[in-house]
Amino acid sequence: MRLQDFVEHPSLHAALTGIGVDDHHIRPSNIETNNTSLVVPPLPAGPGVWDIAVPLDALVVVFSMRSILTTAEGGGKGGLNGIATRSSIEATTLSTSTTLIGWATGTYAAVYSKPAGALNLSHKMFSSLGDDISLTDAYLTLLTPFSRVLRLQFTNYAAANRTLNCWIEAQVFG
């Protein structure tokens, strides 16, 4: 989950005299956090909302989330990689999960896209039990004229309250 490593740019800029690598390649803000305390009520209540503060000028967030769900041999965990913008209808993710909770029987991947009409953005894998809660939406929104957040919305498909359990690393561009 080291997104920042993949956006490093080469330092060779032979055609740009007097210009350093960071002078024209804007380095994103990198945010790492987790949530293991948000209680998400079951449908029809909800959604559970987790707001993560981002810079005010943020335009796009590329994020990676990890659950406690074991999906492969050696303790590989389920999760997703996604993109969120200032529009609540543009989020897209690639989610990896497994069908048997706690068993490393195979990993399944799915692309979820709001423009394609997806109702969720992940498999059901973000509860403290490794199931039941899925990411429903991700977008950037203003809380006040001076603060913006990455708003993550979660839906609980269980019959009882579940506690969110996930880690996130996000890169903010803007």
FIDRENZA-105970 format. One record per residue (C-alpha): residue in three letters; x, z, y. Coordinates in steps of 0.05 Angstrom, whole numbers, padded with zeros to 5 digits, always signed. Layout:
BEGIN
ALAXZY;...
This chain:
BEGIN
MET+00000+00000+00000;ARG+00054-00019+00050;LEU+00018-00071+00093;GLN+00068-00067+00149;ASP+00124-00093+00104;PHE+00089-00159+00097;VAL+00083-00174+00171;GLU+00157-00167+00187;HIS+00183-00231+00218;PRO+00252-00261+00209;SER+00301-00245+00264;LEU+00330-00315+00268;HIS+00303-00349+00330;ALA+00355-00402+00345;ALA+00309-00443+00389;LEU+00289-00384+00432;THR+00350-00364+00473;GLY+00347-00294+00500;ILE+00283-00276+00462;GLY+00285-00220+00411;VAL+00242-00217+00348;ASP+00195-00165+00378;ASP+00188-00201+00445;HIS+00137-00251+00419;HIS+00115-00225+00351;ILE+00069-00167+00367;ARG+00079-00111+00317;PRO+00013-00081+00294;SER-00004-00008+00300;ASN-00001+00024+00231;ILE-00050+00079+00213;GLU-00049+00120+00148;THR-00103+00171+00133;ASN-00150+00196+00078;ASN-00218+00226+00070;THR-00234+00275+00013;SER-00289+00315+00047;LEU-00345+00269+00071;VAL-00408+00283+00031;VAL-00449+00219+00023;PRO-00523+00229+00006;PRO-00555+00183-00046;LEU-00600+00125-00029;PRO-00647+00119+00008;ALA-00608+00165+00054;GLY-00542+00146+00086;PRO-00498+00110+00095;GLY-00439+00157+00099;VAL-00398+00140+00161;TRP-00323+00150+00170;ASP-00294+00132+00238;ILE-00219+00121+00246;ALA-00192+00119+00317;VAL-00156+00053+00334;PRO-00127+00027+00399;LEU-00179+00005+00451;ASP-00154-00068+00452;ALA-00160-00075+00375;LEU-00188-00143+00354;VAL-00174-00144+00279;VAL-00157-00091+00227;VAL-00125-00109+00161;PHE-00134-00049+00114;SER-00118-00026+00044;MET-00158+00029+00010;ARG-00143+00066-00055;SER-00190+00107-00098;ILE-00176+00157-00153;LEU-00204+00109-00206;THR-00151+00091-00258;THR-00154+00016-00271;ALA-00091-00001-00311;GLU-00037+00026-00356;GLY+00013+00071-00322;GLY-00039+00102-00275;GLY-00055+00042-00231;LYS-00111+00058-00183;GLY-00172+00018-00161;GLY-00179-00002-00089;LEU-00187-00059-00041;ASN-00153-00101+00013;GLY-00197-00122+00071;ILE-00205-00150+00140;ALA-00251-00121+00194;THR-00265-00149+00264;ARG-00309-00128+00322;SER-00368-00161+00287;SER-00406-00124+00233;ILE-00421-00190+00197;GLU-00349-00214+00187;ALA-00316-00164+00140;THR-00284-00191+00076;THR-00249-00153+00020;LEU-00216-00163-00048;SER-00235-00104-00092;THR-00203-00084-00158;SER-00236-00037-00207;THR-00251-00025-00280;THR-00316-00018-00319;LEU-00299+00046-00357;ILE-00285+00106-00314;GLY-00218+00138-00331;TRP-00199+00087-00384;ALA-00146+00034-00373;THR-00184-00021-00408;GLY-00177-00076-00358;THR-00178-00090-00285;TYR-00232-00132-00252;ALA-00226-00163-00183;ALA-00281-00189-00138;VAL-00283-00218-00068;TYR-00337-00189-00024;SER-00354-00224+00041;LYS-00407-00208+00094;PRO-00410-00281+00117;ALA-00427-00299+00045;GLY-00483-00247+00043;ALA-00450-00190+00005;LEU-00488-00124+00008;ASN-00426-00083-00010;LEU-00352-00093+00004;SER-00325-00059-00059;HIS-00339-00037-00129;LYS-00370+00032-00138;MET-00306+00073-00140;PHE-00296+00118-00080;SER-00327+00185-00102;SER-00288+00246-00125;LEU-00309+00225-00196;GLY-00283+00154-00187;ASP-00352+00122-00187;ASP-00418+00117-00150;ILE-00395+00105-00078;SER-00379+00035-00051;LEU-00355+00011+00016;THR-00416-00022+00049;ASP-00389-00044+00117;ALA-00326-00044+00160;TYR-00322-00063+00233;LEU-00292-00044+00300;THR-00339-00011+00350;LEU-00335+00024+00417;LEU-00353+00098+00418;THR-00343+00104+00493;PRO-00317+00055+00545;PHE-00248+00085+00531;SER-00246+00092+00455;ARG-00254+00045+00396;VAL-00259+00062+00321;LEU-00255+00027+00255;ARG-00324+00045+00227;LEU-00327+00048+00151;GLN-00396+00057+00120;PHE-00405+00080+00048;THR-00466+00078+00002;ASN-00477+00128-00055;TYR-00512+00098-00115;ALA-00516+00164-00154;ALA-00577+00209-00159;ALA-00542+00267-00123;ASN-00494+00278-00066;ARG-00423+00254-00078;THR-00359+00269-00040;LEU-00318+00210-00014;ASN-00247+00206-00041;CYS-00202+00151-00013;TRP-00137+00136+00023;ILE-00128+00081+00074;GLU-00071+00045+00108;ALA-00093+00000+00165;GLN-00057-00047+00211;VAL-00088-00059+00279;PHE-00078-00125+00315;GLY-00100-00136+00387;
